[in-house]
Amino acid sequence: MSANLAATASDEAKEARSVSTRAAFSSFIGTTVEWYDYFLYGTAAALVFPKVFFNDLTPELATLASMASFAVAFVLRPLGGMVIGHFGDQMGRKKMLVFTLLVMGICTAGIGFLPSYNSAGHWSPALLILLRVIQGFALGGEWGGAALMSVEHAPEGRRGLFGSTMQMGVPAGLLVSTGAFALVSALPDQQFFAWGWRLPFIFSLALLAVGMYIRLQVSEPPAFEKVKESGNVSRAPLLEVWKNEKKKTVIMVFFQTVANVGYFLITVYALTYITGTLHLPRSVASTGLLIAAAVDLFMQPFFGWLSDKVGRRVVYGFGAIFFALYAFPLFWLLDTANPALITVGLALGLGIGHASTGSLHGVIYAEQYPTRYRFSGSSTAYQLSGIISSAPTPLIAAWLVARSGNSMSVSWYVVLAAIISLVCVLLVKETYREPIDR
């Protein structure tokens, strides 16, 4: 009798581990597809769109307009987080994740088919911005759902590690998108700007099919099912967040300031800096970013695992301090104009600075809110932070360099961001040992 009970318990434990792993893998693959779509736009905004959709402007204004079109999606991300988070808290995480993936994939492929400014005039950038806005809305809900699927399914004591698998989709998406652009960048300029840059966007349809198949195989997290079965589903989750978690949400809006500033400085503005300011070939920027994204991808699970051992605040605080100390050496390495040193500079920034902070966003934001309104709370706080610190970073960096004539002002900007995040780390509650089904 006891042997049968032990065997049954063992089978249940194996099944639970299988479900957790499947959920983590689903979040990783789906998030990779989503961020492939998203970062593909960022790369194209730096290297292509000024010459294809904004070529009626001066080179400087074309770059600013292109960067602004990249930033506009961040305005819609909080709205997407609120709307999709509302339905995610009521209907479930899975349905919303399928919806957001579908919308992102279609919009990205659509950009690949848009006519240039020379063919369609002002309709061309207008349609580009429209698709970008829809992308931002979908991504606003995507992040929260993917985070909760991986964290709420995770085994006890391993939420940091499993939550980092979802966040690994960010560098993975960057890796795939940068790799795709590196391939087409090898084309001669005439072919690259005529049709080559479109291929990575159209390729997203294939990734969409894979992501949809995998996401449809995953069940709802037990924490949400428990709330649903008890009849405790919130009718107005966002109102509950505002009523019960106002102070905490304000802290979480500013919590990831340094991670956002550091990440988008490296992945978006650095491309413009390397090709525009340093006048180096596109391949130098693309190859360096490709390697840096691979290092980031490799390091994220380590920092997620480490946060399960020593706590989220310790690991995140380390990442913020690293970014502050590295803000000046990063540009020293870039300014050498040496491709190898540029690659080292980008890899250290992403592999240590971003990996130690970005890997924890999913688990930290999920753990701050109860299950009843967790989707709405975590999504709203996370996406509002994007407007404040992610969206303006490439624009602010470009303006600072143009105004001062050097990169030192950008480095001080990173230091300020690190101070803001460190204050928030001190204010937020440590949650790595608390239960998730509360």
Buried (B, 14 or more C-beta within 10 A) or exposed (E): EEEEEEEEEEEEEEEEEEBBBBBBBBBBBBBBBBBBBBBBBBBBBBBBBBBBBBBEBEEEEBBBBBBBBBBBBBBBBBBBBBBBBBBBBBBBBBBBBBBBBBBBBBBBBBBBEBBBBEEBEEEBBEBBBBBBBBBBBBBBBBBBBBBBBBBBBBBEEBBBBBBBBBBBBBBBBBBBBBBBBBEBBEBEEEEBBEEBBBBBBBBBEEBBEEBBEBBEEBBBBBBBBEBBEEEEBBEBBBEBBBEBBEEBBBBBBBBBBBBBBBBBBBBBBBBBBBBBBBEBEBEBBBBBBBBBBBBBBEBBBBBBBBBBEEBBBBBBBBBBBBBBEBBBEBBEBBBBEBBEBBBBBBBBBBBBBBBBBBBBBBBBBBBBBBBBBBBBBBBBBBBBBBBBBBBBBBBBBBBBBEEEEEBBBBBBBBBEBBEBBBBBBEBBEEBBEEEBBE
